């Protein structure tokens, strides 16, 4: 299933007209990016990936990007204060009138608590759950991403029609440098250590919906739609 971050924004009906903020989080390889793109297409909400924002800083060689590049290359997470600064700058741009989807954020309790302090709109926290680490490793080591539009492919089950070229924009499609088995397993361990308190936090707030992310893209999308509505 090939998804473009900016297509199909005619939207679908939801239960009310309030601005929606969807918090979509889960382990690396749980499908956050794919499902965030699907939500963006269906409802017209803007996808915000802190991972993409951080990688953009690195690619642009900004002062922040140069500072965190070594951490990213080792599979570690950028410091909270850095991620929050980048995110606050994005939220302040004023183009999120319909709502937005936070893809992979928050990743730890401090981030979750700060996000709640920033919040002025309704929250729905959706946790994409995968129990088997091998499923995650298999997904990420075969994942391909378009460096221009962000479309996601899989070299095993969903390759681009033309090798190395995005079907949607024609941009280069390649594997991310951190999508190797050693780094992926390290990222999973870091995720477990830091994100379990986030799950507990949203449970206490009564805002958490757990979705089994081991199924097909369509099955997971249907489960998320049910949680939102």
Secondary structure, DSSP 8 states (H G I E B T S, - for coil): ----TTS-TT----S--S-EEEEEEESTTSSHHHHHHHHHHHH--EEEEHHHHHHHHHHTT-HHHHHHHHHHHTT----HHHHHHHHHHHHTTS--SSEEEEES---SHHHHHHHHHH--SEEEEEEEE---HHHHHHHHHTEEEETTT--EEETTTB--SBTTB-TTT--BEE--TT-SHHHHHHHHHHHHHHHHHHHHHHHHHT-EEEEETTS-HHHHHHHHHHHH-
